[in-house]
Amino acid sequence: MNQKTLNEMAKDKTHIHKRMHDINTFQAHENEVYLRGRDENGDDFTICFDSYEFVDWINKEQIEYIIKQLIKYIKKL
């Protein structure tokens, strides 16, 4: 399967690309995980994940990778 780059996805009108600019609420209820905040335009925005899929996908390795990438970004500032 051909994976699209983020730039290609942003141009694709069938793909929704949003930036959660300000995360202000986290909730886990039954089999759902919610992140709430404001999008790139300052509008309220909520995304809901299946809890099992979220835990299965976001594991220790992904968190470590995110931290590593953030440290690289901060060092460039």
C-alpha positions, 0 to 999 in steps of 0.5 A: 500500500502506498503511504501518503506524506503529511503534505500529501494528506493535507492537500487531499480533500478527503483527508482531515488534517487538524492540529490540536494546538492546546490540549486542555482535557484528557478523559478515559471512559469505558472503551474510549479515550478523549483528547479535548482542546483547541485547534489551529484556529482557536476552535474547540476540538475533540478527538476520540480513540478506541482505548484498546487501539490507543494503548496498543499503538501508543506504547513505551517506544512511541513515547520515547521517540516523541521525547527524542524528537521534541528534544531535537526540536528544542535544541534547534530553537 
